[in-house]
């Protein structure tokens, strides 16, 4: 495992920001770490990177304990914090060279050149960072996070404040980097998670409330919805008599049937069709959007 978090706690005074959090991130996996503001995302990420200490529990990165092998684990991690603290008076190449020297990167001149090409900074490389747009500053932040070739990349809100074009560029860049690294990223943009991430971990009020693929999370939940289309006509009242069906809504030539019971509504619909000599030309379980799942899991 690239990241192993076990029974993690973090207290600020008497307030628990993180409560008994456990999860793993496998080698080469891209995991979205989601949660509302104040849920404990940034705190957990800072503990993983060794930026702050936990109050209890353990974190291992590539098998090394972050509180014991502090220097080794920091060499293994690339970190882009939410506020992306850059030296605005430095030139792009100057700043990346400065970071590379801290990590004692060999062949540094070539590595800086490689990073500038990788993150698409060629046309901006001779500017001061303070002269760059938000999108290009994020590219500089990503370049500094991977310049030492870490095995694990931790990204906290990497696309915050970007316009749609910048967002698409950074998203593609992260996806490209994820082919070579283990990536853990936090974001509030659900489309980003669906486009990039292999798995989703959702935290709420300091506790893990979900850990699964985005697709499986969209299929789970207390509310079951199916779409059915019959050959021939059928009334709303007839459909409401199907066991387990609550809300019925017509959609084009078909119907959306909703149930809050813990059951697969498709079986009841299929039995209803057979008993009434009807042909169901379409019968499928509808997915909720990831945003709907997120709201359901994190609502007060």
N, C-alpha and C positions, 0 to 999 in steps of 0.2 A: 504493500500500500504506500502511496505517496504521502497521504495525510491521514493520521489516525487521531481522532479526538475522542477522549473517554471521560465521561462523568465530569465535565468542565463546569466550574462555578466561578463567578466573578462578582464580588460585592464592592459597592461604593458606600462606605459606612454601613448602615443596616439595610440598604436597598440592594437587592439581587438583580444585577443586569443580565446575568447568564445563569441558568439553573439546570444543572445536571444534563448538559448537552453532550451527545455522543453521535458521531457519524464518521464515515471513512470516504476517502476519495482515491480511486484506483489510478494506477499508472496510465497516463495518456487520456484521462477522462476530463471532460469539460463540465463542471458542475455549477449551476446557478444557485446562489445563496440569497434567498428572498425573505422579505419581511417588511412590515410597516416601519415608519420612523420610530426609533427608540426601542426596537425589538431585540437588539443585541447583536446585529450583524457586524458592525464595525468593531465592536468590542471583541467579538470572537476572532475576527480576522487579525486584529492587532496582537492577540494572544498567540495565534498560530505563527505570526512573523517574528515573535519575540519582542515586539515593541512595548508591550506591557505584560506583567505577570498575572497569572491566574490566582484565584483564591483557593482553588482546589481542582483536582482532576489532573489529567495529563494530555500532552500533545506531542505526537511524534511526526517528524517529516523525514521520509525515506528511511525510517527505522531509527532515527536519532531523536532523543528527547530535547525539546527546544529550551528547557531550563538547565540542562546539563551540558549538552554540546552546542552552546550558544553560537559560537563563531562558525562551526561547521554547518549548522542549520541555516544560518543567514547567507552563507555562500550558496546553499541549495535553493534559496527562495529569491524570486524577483517580486517586488512589491510596488504597486501603484496605488497610493492612498487617495481618498476621495478628493482632498484639496490640492493634490498634485503640486507639492512644494518645490518650485524651480527657482534657480537664481536668474532673475529677469535681466540683470545687467551682463550676463555671460552670453557669448555667442554659442550657437548650437553645437558646433564641433568642439569648442572649448569646454562646454559643460559635459558633454559625453566623454571627453578625454579625462576630465576631472573625476568623474564617477568611475571610469575604467581604472584609473590609478588607485583609487580606494580599494577596488577588488583585485588589484594586481593582475589585470588581464594581460596575457602575453600577446605580442604582435598587436599592440593597442591601436596603432595608426590604421592598420588594415581592418581591425575589428570595428572601429568607429565608422569607417567608410562603408563597411558591410551593413551596419545598423541603420545608417542614413538611407541606404538604398532599400533596405527591408521595410522600413516604416514610411517610405515615400517622402523624405525630407530633402531631396536633392536640390530643389529650387529655393529652399529656405535655409540651407545649411550655413550660409555666410551672414545671416541676420542675428541680431540679439534676440533672445527668447522673449523679451518684453515687447518686441515688435510683431510677434506672431499672433495669429488668430487662435481662438480656443481650440479648434480642431487640430492645428499644428502643434500647439502646446501639449495636447494629449498624445500626439505622436512622439514628441520628445520624452514624455513621461514613460511611454511604453518602451522606447529605445533604451532609457536608463535602467528599466526593470529587467531587460533581457540581455544587456551588454555583456554580463559575466556568464552567459549561457547557463542559467539556472534550470533545475529539473522541474521546479514548481513555480507557477505564476499566480500571484494573489492580486486581483483587481477589484478595487472598491469604487463602484459607480464610474466606470471608465468612460461612459458616454454621456454623463450628466452635462446639460447645458449646450449640447451640440445641435446644429441645425440638421435637417433630414439628410442632406448630402454628406455632411461630415460624419453623421451617425452611421450611414451605410459604409463609408470608407473604414471607419474604426472597427465596425462589426466584422467586415471581411478580413481585416488585419488580424483581429483576435482569433477568428476561425482558422486562419492560416497558421498562426502561432500554435494553436491548439493541436495541430497535427504532429507537433514535435514535443510539446510540453504537457504537463498536467496543469489545468487551469481551474481556478476557483474564482468566480466573479459575483459581485452583488450588483443588483440593478432594480429599478422600478418599472422598466420597460418590458412588458410581457412578450411582445413580438421578438424582442432581442433574445430572450430565453428560448423561445420556440425555435428560432433560427440557428442558435449557436450551441445550446447545451444538450449534453447526453442525459443529464439527470438534474433533478430539482430538489433542493433542501429548503424547506420553509420554516422560519423561526418566528414565534410570536410571544411577546412578553417574556423573552429569555428562554423559551422552551421550544424544542423541535416538534412541529405539528404535522409535518409530512416529509417523506424522503422516498422519491420514486421518479420514474421518467415522466416528462410532461404529458405524454399521450395517456399513460395509465392513470395519472391524476385526473385528467379530463374525463375519463370513463368512470371513475369512482365517484362516490358521494352519496348522500342520503336521497337526493332527488333523481329519479330515473325518468328519462324522456326517450320515447321511440317515435319514429316517423313511419306511418303505414299508408299505403295506397292500395285500395281494393279495385278489382274489376267490377264495374257496376256501381250503383248508388247506395249510400248508407247514411243514416242520420246521426247527428250528434248524440241524441238520446240513446240510440242503440249502443254507441261506443262507450257511453258513461256506465253502462251495465256490465262492462268487462271487469272481472275481479281485479282490484288493485288500482284501477284508473281513477284519477282525481280530475285534473284539469284537461279539457279537450279543446283544441284550437285547430281550425281549418287552415291549411297552407297549400294554396294552389289546388291541385287535384287530389291531394292527400291530407292527412291529419297528423297533428302532434298530440301525443298522449303522454300525460305526466303522472307519475306516482311517487309518493314520498315513502312508500313501504320498502322494506329490505327484500326486494324480489327482482327477478328478471322479467320485465313486463312483456317481453317478446313471446314468452311461453303462453301467457294468458291470451294474447292477441291471436297467436297461431291456433290455440284451442277454440277460441271464439269463431275464427274463420272456418274451421273444420266443422264445428257444430251447426253453423248457419249456411253451409255449402257456398262459402265465399272464397274467391281466389285473391290472396294478398300478393299483388305483383311487386310490391316493394315493402320490406320490413327491416328497419335498421335501428340500432341504438344511436342516439344523438350524443355527440360530445359537447360538454360545456367548454367555454373558452377558459384559458388558463387564468385570465383575469377574474372570471366568475369563481373559479376554484379558490384563488387567492383570497378573494373577499369573504368567501364562505368560511375558510379556515382561520382567518385573522380578525373577523368581526368581533366586537365587544360582546 
